[in-house]
Amino acid sequence: MKVAKCWKDFEILDATGGQKLERWGKILLARPDPQVVWNQPRISADWERVHAIYHRSASGGGNWEIARPLPEQWEISYRQLKFAVRPTGFKHTGLFPEQAANWDVLDELLGGCASDFEVLNLFAYTGGATLACAAAGAKVCHVDASKGMVTWARQNAQLSGLEQHPIRWIVDDCQKFVAREIRRGRSYGGVIMDPPSYGRGPGGEVWKLEDCIYDLLKEATALLDKGSRFFLLNSYTAGLSPWVMKYMLDALIVPRLGGQVLCYELGLSVSATGGVLPCGGSALWVTKSTEENIKGLQNEQ
């Protein structure tokens, strides 16, 4: 498991009874988490100082209960990166803190990359991985179907001082974009995919990750060539474990380009107990030439 250990503006203070108590800068939020299946007594006294609590609805979705004055939006930092965060309609804040572990991996993989090295970030959301790659010196193509998320990502780039960096901001369906890039004969030095578990396309098409992932992955991996360094696939879907993702990347990339595939869970420490809360997983293909960059990751397997 890889645990994001370098956060200063975020921590899980406590977790029990289906809820986790988080500190986002100076703001305390309580949010549901399906992994928190235990029901031990609360340890942290900060439960009494929470600013907002998210309550799930039996019919789907939910709502925020505001317990203390809460800014509409505020900023947090991870190393040199800065992000605007705010409570959204479905419990999220615009950032997945556990992904910071992957941002550190990307920084290692991109060490010494050429100025024209380009990374494709699919389902790129508010740009955490995009900014990590840009800060490491790579060009980035950021693709997300939501115009609002791309606007948010561009705001994060500005906050991080990366607004002038060569980033292509694309509002498009990721599968259609990949198909067009294949027809154009494009390739990328690295590809990142963080697809949703479930969703609907602009024409009402149903997206269910387990049913759709292989076909999309087959096309996305075709955008790699002999000069590529990595392919990073993330999942929060229980049925798509890190080992399932590794199996697919092994089958789709290694016979053509060699290299190896690593897989791991992502986690976040819980300050009150010292335990680690699982938060999804990743599979990472790398070429043999980049093995030196990821020795630390290999040792964690």
C-alpha positions as CSV (number, residue, x, y, z in Angstrom):
1,M,0.0,0.0,0.0
2,K,1.1,3.5,-0.8
3,V,0.2,6.1,1.8
4,A,0.3,9.8,1.1
5,K,2.6,11.0,3.9
6,C,3.6,14.5,3.0
7,W,0.3,16.3,3.6
8,K,0.4,19.3,5.9
9,D,-3.0,20.9,5.0
10,F,-5.0,17.6,5.1
11,E,-5.4,14.8,7.6
12,I,-8.0,12.2,8.7
13,L,-8.4,13.0,12.3
14,D,-10.6,10.1,13.2
15,A,-12.9,7.5,11.6
16,T,-15.7,5.4,12.9
17,G,-19.4,4.6,12.5
18,G,-19.3,5.0,8.7
19,Q,-17.8,8.6,8.9
20,K,-14.4,10.1,8.7
21,L,-13.4,13.4,10.3
22,E,-11.1,15.3,8.1
23,R,-9.1,18.5,8.4
24,W,-8.8,20.5,5.2
25,G,-6.5,23.4,6.1
26,K,-8.4,24.9,9.1
27,I,-11.8,23.5,8.1
28,L,-13.2,20.3,9.6
29,L,-15.5,18.1,7.6
30,A,-17.3,14.9,8.4
31,R,-18.0,12.7,5.4
32,P,-19.3,9.1,5.0
33,D,-16.9,6.4,3.8
34,P,-17.9,2.9,2.8
35,Q,-14.6,1.5,4.1
36,V,-15.3,2.7,7.7
37,V,-17.4,-0.4,8.7
38,W,-16.3,-0.4,12.4
39,N,-18.2,1.4,15.1
40,Q,-15.8,2.2,17.9
41,P,-16.1,5.2,20.3
42,R,-14.9,8.5,18.8
43,I,-11.5,9.4,20.0
44,S,-10.9,12.9,18.6
45,A,-12.4,15.8,20.4
46,D,-12.6,17.7,17.1
47,W,-15.8,15.9,16.2
48,E,-17.4,18.7,18.3
49,R,-15.8,21.4,16.2
50,V,-16.8,20.2,12.8
51,H,-17.8,22.9,10.3
52,A,-20.0,20.7,8.0
53,I,-21.4,17.1,8.0
54,Y,-22.5,15.3,4.8
55,H,-25.6,13.2,5.2
56,R,-26.5,10.5,2.6
57,S,-30.1,10.3,1.3
58,A,-31.9,7.0,1.1
59,S,-32.9,7.9,-2.4
60,G,-29.4,8.7,-3.5
61,G,-27.1,11.7,-3.2
62,G,-27.3,13.7,0.0
63,N,-26.8,17.1,1.6
64,W,-24.4,19.1,3.7
65,E,-25.4,20.1,7.2
66,I,-23.5,23.3,8.0
67,A,-22.6,23.3,11.7
68,R,-20.2,26.3,11.8
69,P,-19.5,29.2,9.5
70,L,-18.0,27.8,6.3
71,P,-16.3,29.7,3.5
72,E,-17.7,29.0,0.0
73,Q,-14.2,28.0,-1.1
74,W,-10.7,27.9,0.4
75,E,-7.2,26.9,-0.5
76,I,-4.9,24.0,0.6
77,S,-1.4,23.1,-0.5
78,Y,0.6,19.9,-1.2
79,R,4.2,20.7,-1.6
80,Q,4.4,23.3,-4.4
81,L,0.9,22.7,-5.6
82,K,-2.2,24.7,-4.5
83,F,-5.8,23.7,-4.8
84,A,-9.2,25.4,-4.3
85,V,-11.5,23.1,-2.4
86,R,-15.2,23.4,-1.5
87,P,-18.0,21.1,-0.5
88,T,-19.9,19.8,-3.6
89,G,-23.3,18.2,-4.0
90,F,-22.1,14.6,-3.7
91,K,-19.9,14.7,-0.6
92,H,-16.7,15.5,-2.5
93,T,-14.5,18.6,-2.2
94,G,-12.8,18.7,-5.6
95,L,-9.7,16.8,-4.5
96,F,-8.8,13.2,-3.6
97,P,-5.9,13.5,-1.0
98,E,-4.8,9.9,-1.3
99,Q,-3.8,10.6,-4.9
100,A,-0.9,12.6,-3.6
101,A,1.0,9.3,-3.3
102,N,0.6,9.0,-7.1
103,W,1.6,12.6,-7.6
104,D,4.9,11.7,-5.9
105,V,5.3,8.7,-8.1
106,L,4.7,10.8,-11.2
107,D,7.3,13.3,-10.0
108,E,9.8,10.4,-9.8
109,L,8.9,9.0,-13.2
110,L,9.2,12.4,-14.9
111,G,12.6,13.3,-13.4
112,G,14.8,14.6,-16.2
113,C,12.1,14.4,-18.9
114,A,12.6,16.4,-22.1
115,S,10.6,19.7,-22.5
116,D,8.5,18.1,-25.2
117,F,7.6,15.0,-23.2
118,E,3.8,15.0,-23.1
119,V,1.4,13.2,-20.7
120,L,-2.3,12.5,-21.4
121,N,-4.5,12.8,-18.4
122,L,-8.0,11.2,-19.0
123,F,-10.9,11.8,-16.7
124,A,-8.7,14.5,-15.3
125,Y,-11.2,16.1,-12.8
126,T,-9.7,19.2,-11.1
127,G,-6.2,18.5,-12.2
128,G,-4.2,17.1,-9.3
129,A,-2.2,14.7,-11.6
130,T,-2.1,17.3,-14.3
131,L,-0.4,19.8,-12.0
132,A,2.0,17.2,-10.6
133,C,3.2,16.3,-14.1
134,A,3.4,20.0,-15.2
135,A,5.4,20.8,-12.0
136,A,7.8,18.0,-12.9
137,G,8.4,19.6,-16.3
138,A,6.1,17.6,-18.7
139,K,3.6,19.0,-21.2
140,V,0.1,17.8,-20.4
141,C,-3.1,17.2,-22.2
142,H,-5.9,17.4,-19.6
143,V,-9.2,15.9,-20.8
144,D,-12.5,15.8,-18.9
145,A,-16.1,15.8,-20.1
146,S,-17.2,18.3,-17.5
147,K,-16.6,22.0,-18.4
148,G,-17.0,22.9,-14.8
149,M,-14.2,20.5,-13.7
150,V,-11.9,21.8,-16.4
151,T,-12.5,25.4,-15.3
152,W,-11.8,24.3,-11.7
153,A,-8.5,22.6,-12.8
154,R,-7.4,25.8,-14.7
155,Q,-8.0,27.7,-11.5
156,N,-5.8,25.3,-9.6
157,A,-3.1,25.7,-12.2
158,Q,-3.3,29.5,-11.7
159,L,-3.1,29.1,-7.9
160,S,0.0,26.8,-8.4
161,G,1.7,29.3,-10.6
162,L,1.4,26.9,-13.6
163,E,-1.0,28.9,-15.8
164,Q,1.7,29.6,-18.4
165,H,2.8,26.0,-18.5
166,P,2.1,24.1,-21.7
167,I,-1.2,22.4,-20.7
168,R,-3.9,21.6,-23.3
169,W,-7.3,21.9,-21.6
170,I,-9.9,19.7,-23.4
171,V,-13.6,19.4,-22.6
172,D,-14.6,16.2,-24.3
173,D,-15.8,12.6,-23.8
174,C,-12.6,10.7,-23.0
175,Q,-13.4,7.7,-25.2
176,K,-14.2,9.8,-28.2
177,F,-11.1,11.9,-27.7
178,V,-8.9,8.8,-27.5
179,A,-10.4,7.4,-30.7
180,R,-9.7,10.7,-32.5
181,E,-6.1,10.7,-31.2
182,I,-5.5,7.2,-32.6
183,R,-6.9,8.3,-36.0
184,R,-4.5,11.2,-35.9
185,G,-1.6,8.9,-35.2
186,R,-0.8,10.6,-31.9
187,S,1.2,9.1,-29.1
188,Y,2.1,10.2,-25.6
189,G,5.0,9.7,-23.3
190,G,2.7,8.8,-20.4
191,V,-1.0,8.2,-19.9
192,I,-3.1,8.6,-16.7
193,M,-6.6,7.2,-16.4
194,D,-8.9,7.8,-13.5
195,P,-12.3,6.7,-14.8
196,P,-15.5,7.0,-12.7
197,S,-17.2,3.9,-11.4
198,Y,-20.6,4.9,-12.9
199,G,-21.9,7.7,-15.0
200,R,-23.9,8.7,-18.1
201,G,-22.7,10.1,-21.4
202,P,-24.1,13.2,-23.1
203,G,-26.6,11.1,-25.0
204,G,-27.8,9.2,-21.8
205,E,-25.4,6.3,-22.4
206,V,-24.7,4.4,-19.2
207,W,-21.1,4.0,-18.1
208,K,-20.4,1.2,-15.7
209,L,-16.7,0.8,-15.2
210,E,-16.5,-3.0,-15.0
211,D,-18.4,-3.3,-18.3
212,C,-16.6,-0.5,-20.2
213,I,-13.0,-0.4,-18.9
214,Y,-11.3,-3.1,-21.0
215,D,-12.4,-1.6,-24.4
216,L,-11.3,1.9,-23.3
217,L,-8.1,0.6,-21.9
218,K,-7.3,-1.2,-25.1
219,E,-7.6,2.0,-27.0
220,A,-5.8,4.2,-24.5
221,T,-2.8,1.9,-24.3
222,A,-2.5,2.2,-28.1
223,L,-1.4,5.8,-27.6
224,L,1.8,4.5,-26.1
225,D,4.9,3.9,-28.2
226,K,8.5,2.9,-27.7
227,G,9.4,6.3,-26.3
228,S,6.7,6.1,-23.6
229,R,7.6,5.9,-19.9
230,F,4.4,4.9,-18.1
231,F,0.7,4.2,-17.9
232,L,-1.1,4.8,-14.6
233,L,-4.6,3.5,-14.0
234,N,-6.7,4.3,-10.9
235,S,-9.9,2.8,-9.6
236,Y,-12.2,3.3,-6.7
237,T,-14.5,0.4,-7.7
238,A,-14.4,-2.6,-5.4
239,G,-14.8,-5.0,-8.4
240,L,-11.7,-3.5,-10.1
241,S,-8.9,-4.4,-7.7
242,P,-5.3,-3.4,-8.3
243,W,-4.5,-6.9,-9.3
244,V,-7.3,-6.9,-11.9
245,M,-5.9,-3.7,-13.3
246,K,-2.4,-5.2,-13.3
247,Y,-3.6,-8.2,-15.3
248,M,-5.1,-6.0,-18.0
249,L,-2.0,-3.8,-18.3
250,D,0.2,-6.8,-18.4
251,A,-1.9,-8.2,-21.3
252,L,-2.3,-5.0,-23.2
253,I,1.1,-3.3,-22.9
254,V,3.9,-5.7,-21.9
255,P,3.9,-8.0,-25.0
256,R,4.2,-4.9,-27.3
257,L,6.5,-2.6,-25.3
258,G,8.1,-4.7,-22.6
259,G,8.6,-3.2,-19.1
260,Q,6.7,-4.3,-16.0
261,V,3.4,-3.6,-14.2
262,L,3.2,-2.8,-10.5
263,C,0.0,-2.5,-8.5
264,Y,-0.9,-1.2,-5.1
265,E,-3.6,0.1,-2.8
266,L,-3.8,3.8,-1.8
267,G,-4.3,4.8,1.8
268,L,-4.5,7.6,4.2
269,S,-3.4,7.5,7.9
270,V,-5.9,8.1,10.6
271,S,-4.3,10.3,13.2
272,A,-6.4,9.2,16.2
273,T,-5.5,5.5,15.9
274,G,-2.4,5.4,13.7
275,G,-4.2,3.0,11.3
276,V,-4.5,3.4,7.6
277,L,-7.8,3.8,5.7
278,P,-7.8,2.1,2.3
279,C,-8.8,4.6,-0.5
280,G,-8.8,2.8,-3.8
281,G,-5.9,1.4,-5.9
282,S,-3.7,1.8,-8.9
283,A,-1.7,-0.2,-11.4
284,L,1.3,1.3,-13.1
285,W,3.2,0.2,-16.2
286,V,6.7,1.4,-16.6
287,T,9.5,0.8,-19.1
288,K,12.7,-0.9,-18.1
289,S,14.5,2.4,-18.5
290,T,12.4,4.0,-15.7
291,E,13.0,1.2,-13.2
292,E,15.6,3.2,-11.3
293,N,13.1,6.0,-10.8
294,I,10.7,3.7,-8.9
295,K,12.9,1.6,-6.7
296,G,11.1,2.8,-3.6
297,L,7.8,1.8,-5.1
298,Q,9.1,-1.6,-6.1
299,N,10.2,-2.2,-2.5
300,E,6.7,-1.6,-1.3
301,Q,5.2,-4.4,-3.4
